Every structure is written in structure tokens, then in C-alpha cells.
């Protein structure tokens, strides 16, 4: 692991610019930031500490807005700073440089512990923690998925106060738009919470009204929501029709068929489709097993599901998601990379500092080979071998 004091020159790589991978570029890093993207004849290069990328691809670090766990740890089971450090290290192996730890439906007490743990992790500098994603408990029983519906409820004044209290990072909240009053959605949004629709049985009209009230996106599009129909567009229709909101897509080959992914990406305004993992503890761990809501879940062939066949998150990492966007969906690498970096950064309001390889942005990188397998991850100018 390098230290981020000196000027570092990343050489002999293929740098993924806005125009695709380019040879012959040198990325200069000082401290946490990219100082310049230049060429080998720049005088600064000769005086910098050289780091040879060995001909590999240099991409912006991946940003994942939905991470339930990793490294054998489930955030719900361990809402602590130590657990967040373990989850961060597990996903860092796959090029993830920023993420939202995701707490699925739980008690009010656990939710508050999770909120406080994320604040503390950011204060203590746990690499990559950008905030929190609360997926529940304000969800619809009819579209509960693997969530424990006995814990579903409406937000009360204490919930709203806890969620909207000044936080060190981003707060994203997934809720069922037909269950939560529009005034509450508006209040949360105006307080800076990123309110997202998910696990919802709403029709198109209710979803459209929620968008107008401040909903800014959709959690794992297609899954746990009403589908697009010819006479009733449903949540999916509202999501694809709206030009301003973002849609999270789990690209593991199991949650959504590649054809449905292509349709969504083509229909959605460019820049609004975002790769997410919905990752569970098996990512970056030796064991494929974990316990969720009292059930032992085993990841088999990359699929996490209960004995009843209900999908229970995923075993997906971001590097595999990018590969799948290229190989299964057929996207160019540059667009797949943007779905994993620039677009989620924009969703989180962090695009001025993260998500692209340009001077002034954070030195967050994923170094991949031609098979799109991660070899190095840089977070804030600090290199981690994987």
C-alpha cells in the first residue's frame, strides 16, 4: 500500500477518458486528487514517483449505492464501524472505491445504530463509506421480497428526525410510494434525503405523484415493483418514462434478463441507469452462506435465494457487473464504466469530486486487465493490491 504524500505518475496504462481507453497518457496524483492527465514528455513526470500499470486499463473507481454486506459480514447483523471496514475491504478487491452501506428492513433501534455507525465510519476515515442506504422499513407487503414484512411500518416523527438529522454522508431511503404520504416524501426530500421508490405495489399515477413530490430514483428496477403494462404502466413504466430520476440495475444475469436490461437502458435518459450490486456477505468471502431474517441463505452459481426461491440480494461485485454490462448486455466499456462511476456519483450529488478521470477529482481508480478483472484499487490516492 502506497502513501499519498508524493507526486505519483501512473504510466503505461490505457486510461479510460470520456472518449474511451487511450494509450500514452500519464495520470499524475498528488495526495487525494488527480493533479493532471498528461503525456510522458511533461516535465513533472520525470520528477514523480513512477507506478507502472503494466498495460492495464485505468478506470474511475466504482461507486455502489446498494451494498448489504461483504467479507462475510451483513450490515444488519453488525451495524458497527468495524463491520463497515470489513465490508469496504471486501468490495475494494473488485474496484469499488465508494459505496452506501445498505440496511434492509429492521427495527427502529437497529436503524439508529446503523445511522450512527456510518457517521462514525466517515469521521474515522473508513475508506469508501459515502453515506447510508436505508432500504425499508417503509415498504409494501405485496412486494416484500426477502424483507421481513412483520417489521414494515409507516415513518413516525422520531424516524423522520433520525433520518433527516445532519449526517456526514449521503442518506438514501427506499420506500413504497403508495404507503408513505406525499407530504412525508416531500419533507424528506426537502431535507436532503434521496428518496427512492422500491418494494412497491404502486400504480403509475401514484408513482408519478411521488416523483413530483421528490422521489429521485428507483431501487433495483424491475424487481419488487409493479411491471410495465400496456394499459397500466406501473412503477417500471413511470421509472423509464421520467427523464430526471435514476434507476438502479442489478446486472448479475439472474435478477433481470439481459434483454430487459437493454430495453431499460435504451428507454431511460442517458446517464440515469446505474449499476448496483445489492451485494450480500459472500462477496469477498470464502463462505457462500449467511443468515438473513433467521434463514440460512447459500449462494449457488452466483444466485442468493431462500429455500422458497426468493432472491435474497446477490453475490455480485461491481467489476463483474461491469463485465456483464459489456458481455451480456453489449454495452461499450466506456458506457459500462460510466454506469458504475460517473452516473452513481451524479445520483449522490458527488459528481464534482468523484466518478471521472479528470484533474481535480479524487484519485479513485480501478485497474483492470483485458478480461476486466481487478488488479489494483486506489482510494483517495492510496493504492491497494487485490
Secondary structure, DSSP 8 states (H G I E B T S, - for coil): ---SSSEEEEES-EEEETTEEESSEEEEEETTEEEEEEETTSHHHHTSEEEE-TT-EEEE-EEEEEE-EETTEETTT--SHHHHHHHHHHHHTTTEEEEEEEEES--HHHHHHHHHHHHHHHHHT-TTEEEEEEE-SS--GGG-TTS-GGG-----HHHHHHHHS--SSEEEEEE-TTTS-HHHHHHHHHTT-EEEE-SB---HHHHHHHHHHT--EESSTTTTB----SS--HHHHHHHH-SS-EEEEE-SSSSS-HHHHHHHHHHS-TT-EEEE--B-TTTT-S--EEEETTEEEEEETTEEE-TT--B-SB---HHHHHHHIIIII---HHHHHHHHTHHHHHHTT-TTTSSS-STTSB--EEEE-TT--EEEEEETTEEEE-
